Amino acid sequence: MRGARRTMLIAAVAFVAAVAGVWAGRELFPSPPSPGVELHSLLHDGLELDEAQRTKLETLESRFAVRRRALELELRADNARLADAIEAEHGNGPQVAAAVDRSHGSMGELQKETLNHMFAMRQILRPDQARKFDRAVVKALTADAR
Protein backbone atom coordinates (compact mmCIF):
# COMPACT_ATOMS: atom_id res chain seq x y z
CA MET A 1 0.00 0.00 0.00
CA ARG A 2 2.87 2.29 0.78
CA GLY A 3 4.25 2.05 -2.78
CA ALA A 4 0.88 2.91 -4.36
CA ARG A 5 0.48 5.91 -2.07
CA ARG A 6 3.99 7.08 -2.94
CA THR A 7 3.31 6.69 -6.68
CA MET A 8 0.08 8.69 -6.37
CA LEU A 9 1.88 11.44 -4.47
CA ILE A 10 4.61 11.64 -7.11
CA ALA A 11 2.01 11.74 -9.88
CA ALA A 12 0.09 14.52 -8.10
CA VAL A 13 3.24 16.58 -7.53
CA ALA A 14 4.27 16.10 -11.17
CA PHE A 15 0.81 17.19 -12.36
CA VAL A 16 0.81 20.31 -10.16
CA ALA A 17 4.34 21.14 -11.33
CA ALA A 18 3.29 20.78 -14.97
CA VAL A 19 0.26 23.03 -14.51
CA ALA A 20 2.40 25.58 -12.66
CA GLY A 21 4.96 25.47 -15.49
CA VAL A 22 2.33 26.11 -18.14
CA TRP A 23 0.86 28.98 -16.12
CA ALA A 24 4.29 30.51 -15.52
CA GLY A 25 5.18 30.22 -19.20
CA ARG A 26 2.00 31.99 -20.25
CA GLU A 27 2.47 34.72 -17.67
CA LEU A 28 6.15 35.31 -18.40
CA PHE A 29 6.01 34.87 -22.18
CA PRO A 30 2.51 35.79 -23.37
CA SER A 31 1.90 35.40 -27.06
CA PRO A 32 1.42 38.70 -28.83
CA PRO A 33 -2.13 39.54 -29.84
CA SER A 34 -2.93 38.96 -33.47
CA PRO A 35 -3.03 42.10 -35.63
CA GLY A 36 -6.77 41.69 -36.18
CA VAL A 37 -7.37 41.65 -32.45
CA GLU A 38 -5.31 44.82 -32.02
CA LEU A 39 -7.31 46.57 -34.74
CA HIS A 40 -10.61 45.45 -33.21
CA SER A 41 -9.45 46.62 -29.78
CA LEU A 42 -8.43 50.00 -31.21
CA LEU A 43 -11.84 50.46 -32.82
CA HIS A 44 -13.78 49.60 -29.69
CA ASP A 45 -11.53 51.00 -27.00
CA GLY A 46 -8.89 53.30 -28.44
CA LEU A 47 -10.71 55.75 -30.67
CA GLU A 48 -13.27 57.15 -28.24
CA LEU A 49 -16.22 56.59 -30.56
CA ASP A 50 -19.40 58.54 -29.89
CA GLU A 51 -22.74 56.78 -29.57
CA ALA A 52 -23.71 57.31 -33.22
CA GLN A 53 -20.37 55.84 -34.35
CA ARG A 54 -20.81 52.85 -32.02
CA THR A 55 -24.26 52.17 -33.42
CA LYS A 56 -23.00 52.34 -37.01
CA LEU A 57 -20.01 50.13 -36.13
CA GLU A 58 -22.26 47.49 -34.57
CA THR A 59 -24.42 47.46 -37.69
CA LEU A 60 -21.38 47.13 -39.96
CA GLU A 61 -19.90 44.36 -37.83
CA SER A 62 -23.18 42.41 -37.72
CA ARG A 63 -23.51 42.52 -41.49
CA PHE A 64 -19.89 41.59 -42.05
CA ALA A 65 -20.06 38.71 -39.56
CA VAL A 66 -22.80 37.09 -41.64
CA ARG A 67 -20.93 37.62 -44.90
CA ARG A 68 -17.61 36.45 -43.44
CA ARG A 69 -19.22 33.31 -42.05
CA ALA A 70 -20.69 32.49 -45.46
CA LEU A 71 -17.32 32.96 -47.14
CA GLU A 72 -15.56 30.87 -44.49
CA LEU A 73 -18.07 28.07 -45.07
CA GLU A 74 -17.36 28.32 -48.79
CA LEU A 75 -13.63 27.99 -48.07
CA ARG A 76 -14.34 24.88 -45.99
CA ALA A 77 -16.33 23.44 -48.87
CA ASP A 78 -13.45 24.30 -51.21
CA ASN A 79 -11.04 22.46 -48.92
CA ALA A 80 -13.32 19.43 -48.92
CA ARG A 81 -13.44 19.50 -52.74
CA LEU A 82 -9.66 19.81 -52.83
CA ALA A 83 -9.32 16.83 -50.50
CA ASP A 84 -11.65 14.80 -52.75
CA ALA A 85 -9.65 15.78 -55.83
CA ILE A 86 -6.36 14.83 -54.17
CA GLU A 87 -7.82 11.52 -53.08
CA ALA A 88 -9.11 10.84 -56.60
CA GLU A 89 -5.99 11.88 -58.51
CA HIS A 90 -3.15 11.24 -56.05
CA GLY A 91 -1.25 14.03 -57.74
CA ASN A 92 -1.48 17.52 -59.15
CA GLY A 93 -3.99 16.72 -61.86
CA PRO A 94 -6.75 18.79 -63.46
CA GLN A 95 -9.25 18.21 -60.65
CA VAL A 96 -6.71 19.34 -58.04
CA ALA A 97 -5.79 22.40 -60.10
CA ALA A 98 -9.46 23.34 -60.52
CA ALA A 99 -10.09 22.90 -56.80
CA VAL A 100 -7.08 25.07 -55.95
CA ASP A 101 -8.24 27.77 -58.37
CA ARG A 102 -11.71 27.73 -56.86
CA SER A 103 -10.25 27.96 -53.36
CA HIS A 104 -8.09 30.92 -54.40
CA GLY A 105 -11.19 32.63 -55.77
CA SER A 106 -12.96 32.20 -52.43
CA MET A 107 -9.92 33.46 -50.52
CA GLY A 108 -9.75 36.51 -52.77
CA GLU A 109 -13.43 37.17 -52.26
CA LEU A 110 -12.98 37.01 -48.48
CA GLN A 111 -10.07 39.43 -48.69
CA LYS A 112 -12.09 41.84 -50.85
CA GLU A 113 -15.05 41.70 -48.49
CA THR A 114 -12.73 42.27 -45.51
CA LEU A 115 -11.26 45.33 -47.21
CA ASN A 116 -14.73 46.65 -48.05
CA HIS A 117 -15.66 46.20 -44.40
CA MET A 118 -12.51 47.96 -43.24
CA PHE A 119 -13.15 50.94 -45.54
CA ALA A 120 -16.79 51.08 -44.43
CA MET A 121 -15.63 51.26 -40.81
CA ARG A 122 -13.17 53.97 -41.69
CA GLN A 123 -15.99 56.06 -43.18
CA ILE A 124 -17.64 56.47 -39.78
CA LEU A 125 -14.48 57.90 -38.19
CA ARG A 126 -13.48 61.51 -37.68
CA PRO A 127 -10.20 62.54 -39.39
CA ASP A 128 -8.18 62.22 -36.15
CA GLN A 129 -9.62 58.75 -35.56
CA ALA A 130 -9.04 57.77 -39.17
CA ARG A 131 -5.33 58.58 -38.88
CA LYS A 132 -4.97 56.26 -35.88
CA PHE A 133 -7.02 53.62 -37.67
CA ASP A 134 -4.87 53.87 -40.80
CA ARG A 135 -1.68 53.42 -38.77
CA ALA A 136 -3.17 50.34 -37.07
CA VAL A 137 -4.21 48.87 -40.44
CA VAL A 138 -0.72 49.36 -41.89
CA LYS A 139 0.78 47.80 -38.77
CA ALA A 140 -1.60 44.83 -39.00
CA LEU A 141 -0.83 44.27 -42.68
CA THR A 142 2.93 44.50 -42.24
CA ALA A 143 3.32 42.76 -38.87
CA ASP A 144 4.90 39.64 -40.35
CA ALA A 145 7.24 41.67 -42.56
CA ARG A 146 8.80 43.45 -39.62
C-alpha positions in Angstrom: 0.0 0.0 0.0 2.9 2.3 0.8 4.2 2.0 -2.8 0.9 2.9 -4.4 0.5 5.9 -2.1 4.0 7.1 -2.9 3.3 6.7 -6.7 0.1 8.7 -6.4 1.9 11.4 -4.5 4.6 11.6 -7.1 2.0 11.7 -9.9 0.1 14.5 -8.1 3.2 16.6 -7.5 4.3 16.1 -11.2 0.8 17.2 -12.4 0.8 20.3 -10.2 4.3 21.1 -11.3 3.3 20.8 -15.0 0.3 23.0 -14.5 2.4 25.6 -12.7 5.0 25.5 -15.5 2.3 26.1 -18.1 0.9 29.0 -16.1 4.3 30.5 -15.5 5.2 30.2 -19.2 2.0 32.0 -20.2 2.5 34.7 -17.7 6.2 35.3 -18.4 6.0 34.9 -22.2 2.5 35.8 -23.4 1.9 35.4 -27.1 1.4 38.7 -28.8 -2.1 39.5 -29.8 -2.9 39.0 -33.5 -3.0 42.1 -35.6 -6.8 41.7 -36.2 -7.4 41.7 -32.4 -5.3 44.8 -32.0 -7.3 46.6 -34.7 -10.6 45.5 -33.2 -9.4 46.6 -29.8 -8.4 50.0 -31.2 -11.8 50.5 -32.8 -13.8 49.6 -29.7 -11.5 51.0 -27.0 -8.9 53.3 -28.4 -10.7 55.8 -30.7 -13.3 57.2 -28.2 -16.2 56.6 -30.6 -19.4 58.5 -29.9 -22.7 56.8 -29.6 -23.7 57.3 -33.2 -20.4 55.8 -34.3 -20.8 52.9 -32.0 -24.3 52.2 -33.4 -23.0 52.3 -37.0 -20.0 50.1 -36.1 -22.3 47.5 -34.6 -24.4 47.5 -37.7 -21.4 47.1 -40.0 -19.9 44.4 -37.8 -23.2 42.4 -37.7 -23.5 42.5 -41.5 -19.9 41.6 -42.0 -20.1 38.7 -39.6 -22.8 37.1 -41.6 -20.9 37.6 -44.9 -17.6 36.4 -43.4 -19.2 33.3 -42.0 -20.7 32.5 -45.5 -17.3 33.0 -47.1 -15.6 30.9 -44.5 -18.1 28.1 -45.1 -17.4 28.3 -48.8 -13.6 28.0 -48.1 -14.3 24.9 -46.0 -16.3 23.4 -48.9 -13.5 24.3 -51.2 -11.0 22.5 -48.9 -13.3 19.4 -48.9 -13.4 19.5 -52.7 -9.7 19.8 -52.8 -9.3 16.8 -50.5 -11.6 14.8 -52.7 -9.6 15.8 -55.8 -6.4 14.8 -54.2 -7.8 11.5 -53.1 -9.1 10.8 -56.6 -6.0 11.9 -58.5 -3.2 11.2 -56.0 -1.2 14.0 -57.7 -1.5 17.5 -59.1 -4.0 16.7 -61.9 -6.7 18.8 -63.5 -9.3 18.2 -60.6 -6.7 19.3 -58.0 -5.8 22.4 -60.1 -9.5 23.3 -60.5 -10.1 22.9 -56.8 -7.1 25.1 -55.9 -8.2 27.8 -58.4 -11.7 27.7 -56.9 -10.2 28.0 -53.4 -8.1 30.9 -54.4 -11.2 32.6 -55.8 -13.0 32.2 -52.4 -9.9 33.5 -50.5 -9.8 36.5 -52.8 -13.4 37.2 -52.3 -13.0 37.0 -48.5 -10.1 39.4 -48.7 -12.1 41.8 -50.8 -15.1 41.7 -48.5 -12.7 42.3 -45.5 -11.3 45.3 -47.2 -14.7 46.7 -48.0 -15.7 46.2 -44.4 -12.5 48.0 -43.2 -13.2 50.9 -45.5 -16.8 51.1 -44.4 -15.6 51.3 -40.8 -13.2 54.0 -41.7 -16.0 56.1 -43.2 -17.6 56.5 -39.8 -14.5 57.9 -38.2 -13.5 61.5 -37.7 -10.2 62.5 -39.4 -8.2 62.2 -36.2 -9.6 58.8 -35.6 -9.0 57.8 -39.2 -5.3 58.6 -38.9 -5.0 56.3 -35.9 -7.0 53.6 -37.7 -4.9 53.9 -40.8 -1.7 53.4 -38.8 -3.2 50.3 -37.1 -4.2 48.9 -40.4 -0.7 49.4 -41.9 0.8 47.8 -38.8 -1.6 44.8 -39.0 -0.8 44.3 -42.7 2.9 44.5 -42.2 3.3 42.8 -38.9 4.9 39.6 -40.4 7.2 41.7 -42.6 8.8 43.5 -39.6 
